[in-house]
Amino acid sequence: MRRLFLTALLLLGLVAGPAQAAAFPATIRLPDGFQAEGIEIGPGPYAYIGSMADGSVYRADLRTGRGAILSRGPGTPALGLRADSRGRLLVAGGTGGDLRVLDIHTGRVVSSYQLATGPAFVNDIAIAHGAAWITDSTNPVLYKLRDGRVERIPLTGDITYRDGFNANGITLAPDGRALLVVQSNTGDLFRVGFDGVARRVNLHGDSLVDGDGLLLRGRTLYAVQNRTNTVAVVQLNVGGTEGRVARRVTDDRFDVPATVAEFGSRLYLPNARFSFTTPPKPPTPDMGYTVVAIPRP
């Protein structure tokens, strides 16, 4: 019965088998000057990529690599993306201090929330316990969105904000009882309770400096270290209170990857190219941005 079920999913294109994944393009080209940052994949073999340049969201078919703009941005960034179970795509607004909610099929803006009114960098999103949890790399808070209401939860405990980018990538802890948040400028990983109390994860002397997007599968955490062009593979205990970096993965096509999502046996990472955040001028006409796929370690 299980084999018949998986075969049906393969035929529908909802699961990528080894031969099917091999046929998918390993590099997806985005519009020139797109300034990619966040990525979400699914439902189905579709990737959604956000633009730091103007907040647009691009939808790409992983089977062909082709795509188009799904939603035109408001002129402020689109950073972390997360799809929920209601067919909506949540978009973190970076310096805009906001969160947009799109219809994942049409790109229509369903609702929007102004999370911060002063300086902010609304960065990444996790869905847990019926709510969206959003980091702010400028302000030591988590934003919690549930049933259309926003709550600001102060980050306390072991985490201390410093100059630069602070809380960034966020995901659920392996036991589902807390969140994991990486602090980019210090390289620390924290287990954060839903009350905002952060406890440093024991990485046994290792660091996730420049940590950005996080992806958890079981007790394996994939942590993108953007400016070092690597993905750290961290093996966690069940509580997410300690972990060890088992290996680091890189690829010649990495050009400051920012976030990570998975489909089948692959990880997909958009190249943020932070050195090219303003359109290049002649004689450097390269404005290309890509999403690259690598085998999941």
N, C-alpha and C positions, 0 to 999 in steps of 0.2 A: 504493500500500500504506500509506504514512504517513497519507494522508487517511482511509482506512478505519479505521486504528487510532485516530486522534484522534476520529473520529465515534463509535466504540464507547465510548471513554472518556467522551465527552460524554453519551451515553445512560445510562451507568452513574453519572453524577454525580461522576466523579473529576477532571474538568477543567472549569473554568467558561469557556465562550465568552462573547463580548461581550454578546449578548442575554441569556444565562442569568445572567451576573453582574449585569446591570442589574436583574434581577427580584429578586435577593437583597436583603433589608433592609439598609440602610446603618447602622442602629443596632440593637443587640441589648440588651435590658434584662435585667439580672441581678436576683437576689433583693435586696430591701431590706436595707441594712446589710452586703452581701456583702464589701465592701472588696477589690475585685479587684486583682490585681498581675500574675501571670504568665499567659502564653497559649501554647498549642501548637495547631497545626491539622494534621489528618490522622491516619491515612489517611482519605480521603474528605472530604466537606464538613462536617466536625465540628470544632468548636473546644472546647478544654479550658481552663478558666480557674480559677486558684487564688485562694483567699481568704486575705488577711492576718489576718482576724478569728479564724478557728478552723481553718484548714488544709483546709477542704472544697474539693472539685474539682467544678466545674459543667461539664456537657457541653451544648453548644448546636448545633443544626442550622443551618448557615449559610443554607440554602435558605428556612427559615421564620422563623428567629430564636427559635424555641421550644427549651426545654431543661429539664433537671432536674439535681439533685445526683447526681453519679455516685458520689462517695465522701465520707462524712462525715469531717471532720478530727478530729485528736486534741486540738485546743485550742491548738496552736501554729501559726505561719503556714505557708502554702503560697506560695512565691515562684516562682522559675524552674521551668518545666516543659519536659520534653523527652521525645519518644517515640523508642523504639529500634526496631530491625528485628525484635524478638522479641515484639511486641505488648504492650510494657510502657510505662508512663508514669512517668518519674522526676520526683520532686517535691522541690525544695529547701526545707528547713525553717526558714530564717531564724534567729530567736533560739533555736529549739529545738535548733540545732546538728546536725540530722540530715538524712538523705535517705531518703525513702520510695519504694518501687517498687510501682506499682499494675498490676493487670491492666487494660489500657485498655478492655476490653469490659465487664467486670463491676464495676470499681472495687475489687476485693478487694486488700488489701495482701499482696503476694507476699513482700516482705522489707523490712527497714529497717536502717539503718546509723547509728550515732552517730558523726558525724565529729569533733565537738569536745565537750569536757566542761566547758570554762569559757565565758566570754563569747564569743559568736560571732554572725555574721549570714551564714548559708549562703544564697547569693543566686541564682546563675544557673548554667546547665548547658550544656555543648556535648558532642556525641558526635564523637569523632575517633579513628581508628586503633584501633578495637575497645574503646575505653574511654570512660567518662564523666569529664569534667573540670569541676570545680565550684569557683566562686569563694567567698571569704569576705570580706565587706566590713570585718570587724573584725580578722582575723588575716592576716598576709602569707604565705598558703599557697594552693596549689591542692590540692584533693583529687582523687585519681585512683582511680576505681572500675573494676576489671577482674576478671571472673570471681569476683565476690563478695568480693574483697580490696580494702581501702582503703589507699592510700599518701598520705602528706602530703608534698607537694613544696614546699619553701620558695621564695617569690618573691624573687629577687635581681636584681642589675643596676640599671637606671635607676629602678625604681619605689621610692618611699618612702611608707610609710603615715603618714597624718596624722589629726587629729581629723576626725570625720564619717565618711561612707561612702567607702570606698576602691574596691578592685576590685569591679566590678559585672558588666555584661554581658560575655558571652564568645561567641566564634564561631571557626570555623576561618579561617586566613589564605587568601588566594586561591590560593597555590601548594600548600596542603595540608601544608606542612612545619612549621607552627607555629600558634599560637593568637593571636587578637586579643582584648585585654581593655581595657575603658575604666575609668578611675579617675574616679568621679563628682565628688569634691571638688576635684580639680585640673583636670579637663577633658582630661587626657592620654590618648592612645591608645597602647597598647603591643603590640608583636609579642613574644609570649612563647614561648620554646622549650619543648619537652616536658620539658626539664630544669629549668624554672622561671626561666630567665634572661630578664629583660625588657629590651627595647630600645625606647626611645621612637620612635613613628612620627612622621615629619616632616609636620606639618599646615600648614606654611608660615605660621606665625603664628596660625592659627585654633585654636579650643578647643572641646571637647565637654563643657563644664562641665554638671553635672547629668546626665551620660550614664548611661543605664540599659540597656534591652534593645538588642541588636544583631542585625541580620539581614544576611547576606551573600548576594548573588546575582552570580555572576561576579566582577567586580572592583568592583562597586558595593556600598558598605556603607550600610545604613540604621541610623542611630544615634538612638534616642529620647533627647531632652533633656527630662526629665520636668517640672520646675518652670517651664521656659520654654515649655512647650506647643508644642514643635517636633520635627520629625524632620529631622535633618541627612542630606543625601545626599552621601556622600563617594566620590570616584573615586580608587581605589587603584592603585598599580603592581602588577605580578604578584606580587612578593614581599611586599606589604603593609608595606613599610618606609617608604613615604611616600604621602601622599594630599592631595587638595584638596577642600574643601567646595564642591560645585558649586551647591548651593541648600539652602534650608531651607523646609520645608513646615509649615503650621499649618492648623487648622480650628476654626471657632467652637464645635464640640462637644467639643474637647479640654478635659479637666479633670484635668490632671496625668497624662497617659498614661505608663505605666511600661514596657511591653514591646511587642513587635511580632511578628506572624507574617503569612504571606501565603497567599492562596488565589486562583487565577486571576490576574486583573489588579488585585487589591486588596490593600492592607495592612489588617490588623485590629489595633486597639490598645485594650486595656482602660484605662479611666480609673481611676487609683488614688485620686484625690481625697485626697491626703495631709493636707489641711486638715481632713478629716472622718474621721480615723482612730478617733475615739470616736463612738458614736451621738449624733447631734444631739438637743438637748433643745427642747421647745416654747419659743417659737413658731417654731422652725426644724425642721419635721418631715421635711425632705428627707433621706432615707437611700438614694436611688437610685444605683445604679452601672450603667454601661453599657460595652459594647464598641462602638467606632465603626470603620466601614470607610471608607477613602479610596482613590482611584485610586492605583496604584503609580506614583510619579514616574519 
